[in-house]
Amino acid sequence: MENNLGRRGFLRLSGTAALTASLGSALTACGSADKKTSSAKPGRTVRLGFIALTDCAPLVMAKELGYFAERDLNVELIKQASWPATRDNLLNGQIDAAHALFSLPLSVASKIAGKGSTDLKIAMVLNNNGQAITLKKDFADAGYADLGAARALLEKKSPTLAMTFPGGTHDTWLRYWLKATKADLSNVKIVPIPPPQMVANMKVGNMDGYCVGEPWNAVAVQQDIGFTHITTQDIWQHHPEKALVAGAKFAAEKKDVLADVMGAVLKAAKWLDDLDNRKKAATTIGAAKYIKAPAKDIEGRLLGSYELGADLGTKKFSGDQMMFFRDGQTSAPRRGHAIWFLSQYERFGLLKEAPPYTKIADEIILRDLYEEVAAKEGIDVPGDDMSPFHVKLDSTMFDPKKPAEEAKRL
């Protein structure tokens, strides 16, 4: 398996540290401050970044429903060009916090896509599930979630596959699936592409498949250029996906403000898990200033109905499509989940030696702050921070207290 950035001319290459977009071009404000927040107290202004993905919904709906304003927060939502831009804007203080890949701070801390800083903090999880691996139509013989058929295809075609950020969640789901196929991966190439650029790049033949969040898997089906091969809830049901990631300075100096942001986002997450609200959510987040995609391409998968493409029919999910709250099960950040990602980095060969698992997880996961906020909001916190858990695709139990066993697993 090979990481390759130069074989073909990609429409946009900004997925690695070396290809970071400039700060100026990365910041696109989504309108002026909400009029309801004009009386916000000094020091209560917050700049939140997001990427054009369906799972930015908790931040968007918290603003659009007035949940930030009712806590005297003047929140500006700022669209980011890529995950590297999000990382840099958080580290430089251009934004205070962001909708970001759960494992982005772990990738930075372990020096896969950063310099080893632990200054990016995970305050809470924004969603479970709702990502997928899309393959181009020519690969339809791989079918749906058929590891044997996928293995045959991977060894025959030598494909180029895309993800969104080295060490990010999409990179991890893609590599985990590749390992599970047990294919010879020596001729598989993996390249980074920003989420909103996936469909355009596959349309012109720059890659053969990708792993990304919605709606960009549904859009590939609607445009009849690809099909959904497997969803990430098929890999690990209820996995952590996006998180509210805060810069260290903001988290330390504006802890009360961050806590109120988290309270508002939790309220939005509850609202989003009422399926009767998801049609409205799809229309709201589909607007040009947010995702810029048709509501119909967002709504179906939010409700759990997946048109797969390539004559594979429709697959229904009930309770394990993209979820935002699940009675607090979604929102709590777990150190055990962070250690799982770090162990996968070592297992995939992205790290040559074991990282300081517990040290990184302890420094990045703001577990104490989350517990304070949850208590204030009357939300139960699950007591499974470091408990073993099951990964569905290859029926594996992971024990966060024994990461070396997972790291050496084939």
N, C-alpha and C positions, 0 to 999 in steps of 0.2 A: 504494500500500500504506500502511496506516495502523495506528498503534498506538492502541488504544482500550481504556480501562478502565471506561468509564461507560455504555455503551449499554444493557447489560442488568444485571440483578441477579445477579451470580455468587454461588454458594454460599460461596465463600471467595476473597478477593482478597488474596494476600500474596506476589505474585511480584516486586515492585519495591521499590526503596529506600524509597519513600514509604509502602509498605504493609508494612513489616517487622513481624513478630510480636514481641511482647515477649519478652525473654530468659527470663523465668520460665515462660511458657507453652510456650516452644520446647524446654525440656529435659525429656526423659522417660527416666529411667534404666531400663536393661533388667536389673533384678535387682542384687543385691549382688555384691561382688567374688567371683571364683571362689575356692573354698576352697583350690585348689591354689596360689594365689598369696598365701596368708596370710603366708608367710614372706618375701615380696618385700622387697628392700632399700629403705631410705628413699630417696625420690627416684625410684623406679622405677614409681610409679603414673602411669598414662596415661589421659586421658579422650578417647575417639574418638567423633566424631559420625557419624551415617549417616542416610540417607533410606530409606524403605520401598520399595526397588527390588531387583530380582533381583541387580544388580551390586554390592550391598553384601556379597555372599557371601564375598569374600576376608577381610574383617574378621570377619564372623560365624564363619566356619569356623576361622579362626586361633584364635579364643577357644574355640569349642566342642570343637575337637580338641586343645586344650591346648598349642598352639604358642607362645602368648604366655607361658604359665606356665613352660614349659621354659627360657625365657630370663630367668626371674626378673622378669617384667613383670606388674604388677597392672593389667589393662586393664578399664576400664568403658566399655561401649558405650552411647551416649546417642542415642536417636531424636530427630531434628530435625523441626520442623514444616514447613519449607520451605527452599529454597536461600538466600533472604535471611537467614533465621535462622541457617543454617549459616555464611554469610559473617560475620555480626555476632558470632556466638559465637567464631569463630576470631580475629577482629580484637580482641575484648575479652578473650581469654584464658579464656573460659568452658570451651572445649574446647581440647585441644592440637593435634589434627589431625583430619581427617575424610575420609570417602568423599565426594567432591565432583566436580562437573562439571569436566572437564579445562580448559575455557575460563573457568571462573568467576574465577580470579585475573586473567586477561587482560581480562575485562570490567571488573573493579574498577580495574585499573591504567590502562585507557584511558578511564575515567570514564563508561562506558556505564551501569554499575550500581555505582558507587562514587565515591570522591573522588580516585582516582589513586594510591592506595597500592600499593606492590609488596611488602607485608608478608605476602602469602599465597604460599607456596612449593610448587611441585610436586615432590614427592620421587620419585614413581614413578607409572606408569600401572597402573590396576587391571584394566581390561578393554578389549577391542576389540569392536565390533559390538553387536547385540542391542537396538537401539532401532527405532522404526517410526513411520510416519505412519498414523494411523487416521482414516477418514472415516465419517460416519454412513451408515446403510443406504440412505437416499434418494439418496446419491451413487454408487450401485453402478455406474452407467454409466462411471465413471472407471476401473474394472477394476483390474488389478494392474500397477503400474509403467508405465502407458500415458501418456506425457507429452502426447500429442496429445489424448487423451480428457480428461485432467485440465485441459488448457488450455480446452477447450470448456466444461467444467463451471465453472471458476473465473470465466470471463467471463459466464456465464449466471446464476450463483447469488449473486454478491457475498457469499461466506461469511465467517464469523468463525472463525478458527483459533486454537488455544491452543498455547503452549509453556510452559516451566517457569521461565525466568529470562532477562532481557534479556542478549544476548551469550553465553548459555550454549550448550552443544552442541545442545540440542533447538531452540533459536531458530535456530541456524546451519543445522542440517539442513533445517528447515522453509523458511527463506528461500532456501537453495541450490536446493532442489527447485522452489520457486516461480519462481526465475529461469530454471531449466532448461526449464520449460514454455513460456517466452516469452509467457505470457499478459499481458494488460493487468491490472495488479495494483492499479489505482487504487481499486477498491472492495473489496479484501480487507483485513480487519481482523485484527490479531494481538494477542492478550491473554495475560497470564501467569496460570497456575494451578499450584498445587503438585501434584506427580505423583500422590499418592494421591487427589486430588480430581477427576481428569480424568473418570473414568467417570461419577461422580455428576452432574457438570455437563453432560456431553453427554446423559445420560439425561433431564434435565429441559429440554433444548433451549437451554441457554445458549451452546453453540457447535456448529459443524458438523464439526469435526475437530480433531485435535491431534497433536503429536509428543511422545513421552515414551518412557521406558524400560519394559522388562518388569517385572512381569507385566501392566501396565495396558492394553497392546494386546490381549493374549490374553484378558483379562477382558472387554473390550468384545465380543469375538467370542463368548465363552461366554455372555454375557448377551444376545446377539443384538441389540445396539444399533448395532454398527458393524463395519467390515471393515478388514483390513490392506491399505492401498493400496501401500505400498512400505516395505522395511526400510532401515535406514541402511547395512547392508553392501552394498545395491544402489547406494547413493550413493557411498560410499568404502569399499572393502573393507579391513578391518582398521584402521579409523580409531581414534584414541585417544578414549575415551569418559569413563570416570570415572578420577580420579586420587586418590592419597593426598596431600592438601593439608595442609600444616603451617603454623602461625603462625610468624612470624619469630623471636619470642623463644624459643619452644620449640625451633625448629630450631637456633638459635645456642647456647643455654645447655644444652640436653639432647641434643646431637648423638649421643652414644653410645646414649641411650635410643631416639631416632628410628631410628637404624641397626638396633637390635634389633627394633623394631616392623616395619621394612621386611623384615628377614630372616624373621620369622615369617609375614608376609603373602606373601612369595615362596614359602615352603613350602606355604601354603594354596593359592596359585594353581596350583602344580604338581599338588596333589591334585585340584583342581577340573577340571583339563584331562584327567584320566582319566575318560572318560565313564561308566565303571562306578560312579563315585562320585556322579554327578549326581542320581540318585534320592534318595539320602540327603541331599544338599545341599538339594534342593527341599523335602523334609519339614522339615529343620532351619530354613531361612530363612523358611519359610512360617508359622512360629509367630506367635502374636499379639504377642509382644514384639518381633518383627522386622518382617516385611512384613504379616502378618495377611491372608493370601490362601491359598486351597486349594492344596495341593501339586500337584494335577493341572493347575492353571492355570500353574504355574511349570515343571514338569518337561518338558513337550513341547517348548517352544522352547529350553530349555537343551540338549536333545538334538538340536535342529536340525529338528524337525518342526513346521511352522507351519500350523495350520488357519486359513485366511484369512478365512472368513465370506463372506456374500453369494453363496453358491453358486460361489465361486471355487476351491474344492478345497483341497488341501494342497500346500504347497511344502516341499521338503527342502533343508536346508543341511548340508554336510559339511565341517567344519573352518573355516567362516566364519560359524557362528552365534556367540553370545556366547562369547568365548575369554578366558582369564585369564593365560596364560603363553606358549604357543607357543615353547618353548625360549628364553625370554628376549626374544623379538621384541616381545611385548606390553608387557612391564614397563618397558623403557627409555624415559625421557622424552626427547623430541627437541625441540631449539630450532626446527628447521624446521617442526614441526607447530604450535608456538605462533605463528610468523610467518604461517603460513597462516590461522589464525583472525583475526589482526589485519588481514590483507589483505582478508578477507571483510567485516569490519566497515566498512572503507572502501568496498568494492565495493557493499555493501547500502545505503550512505548513513547508517549509524549514526554514522560519524565524518566530519567535514567536511574534515579534512586528515589527511595521513599521520601515524601515530603513530611514535614512535621504536622501530621494529621490534626491532632488535638489542639495544638497551638493555633493553627490557622482557623480552625472552626471556632474556637473560643474567642478569637479576636474579631472575627467577621460577623458572627451571628449575634444580633442584639436581643437575645432571648429574654433578659431581665426587663428590658424596655417593653417588649411585646406583652409580657405577663402583666406589667403595670397597666398598660392600655386596655388589655382584654378585661382585667378586673374592673376597671372604671366603666367599661361598656357593658358589663354583665355577661361576658362571653367565657365559657369554659375553655380552659387550655388543656389539650390532650397531654397525658403524662408519658409520652413515648419518645421523648427527645433523643435518647440514645438506645432505643429498643431495636432488636432485629426486625427486619421486614422482608417481604417477598417481592421478587421481580418476576413478572409474569412470562416474558417471552421464552426464557430458558429455565423457568421454574427454579429459581435460585433464591436461597435465603442469604441475606447479608447481615452480618453482625458488625456494627460500627466499632466494637471493641477489638475486632480482629481484621482490620483492613488488609493486612499483608496476605491473608488467605485469598481474598478476592483479587488482589493485585497480581498474584502469580497464576491465577486460573486461566486456562487457555480459552 
